Amino acid sequence: MKLKIRKSNPDGVVRLESAGAIKDILINEDILHPRNESISLCFRGKNSSGIIDLTPAEVERIKLAVKNRLHLIKGVKAFRL
């Protein structure tokens, strides 16, 4: 997985790039507040690690975007870093 992040600070915009493998996927359920559910993608690279939290609505939008373009993918290969 490759991450490309733009972050603004007082000096301007900083671009960060990192790569790593997804190590775990967590589904955080909240019985009392179902709108606060989230899906966490935990990743770890050589010099970086982190967690990306997604709401169910964001996952649905990603799923629809990938579904509409899935015919463009000819094959998938996994590369280890």
N, C-alpha and C positions, 0 to 999 in steps of 0.2 A: 504494500500500500504506500502510495506517495502522498504527502501532504504539502500543499502550497498555501501559505498564509500571508495575507497583507495586514499589517498592523500599523495604525497611525500613532505617532508620538510627537512631541513638540518640535522635533527636527524635521519631520516630514513622514513619508510612508516607508516602512521597512518591510521587505519581502523575506520570508523565511521558508526554507524548503527542508523537508525531512522525509525519510523513508523507514519503514518497519513492517513487521508482520503482525497481523491481528492475532492476539494470544487468547482472548476470551470475549464472549458476548454475554452481557448481563441484561436481564429483563427485570426492571424495578417496578413492582406492582404496589399500588397504594389502594387498599380496600376502602378506606374512608374517603379518599379524594381520588376517584378514578381519572380525573383530568390531569393529575400530576404523574401519571405513569411515564416511564422513559425506557429507552433501550440504550445501553452503554457499550461502545466498541472500545475495548482495551487493546492498545498496541504497544510494541516495544521494538526499537531499532538499536543500532550500534551505539549511537550517542544521544538518543532521545526516547521518550516514552510518554504516554498520555492516555486520556480517556475522552472520547467524543460522545456526548449525550444527544440523543435524538428523541423527539416526541413521536408518538404514533402517526400524527399527521405528516410529519416530515418523512417518515419511512414510507408511507403510502405514496407521497409525491415522487420519491426516488424510485419506488417500485414501478410506478406508471411510466416514468421517463425511461427506465431501462427496458421495460416491456415493449415500448414503442420502437426501440432501436435495437432490440436483440437480434434481429435478422442481419444486422451489419457485422456481427461478430462471427468470424470464421472458425476460431478455435481458442482455447484457453490453455495457458501453460503457467505453472506456478514456479517462481524463482525464489530461492532462499537467499537471504543476504548474509 
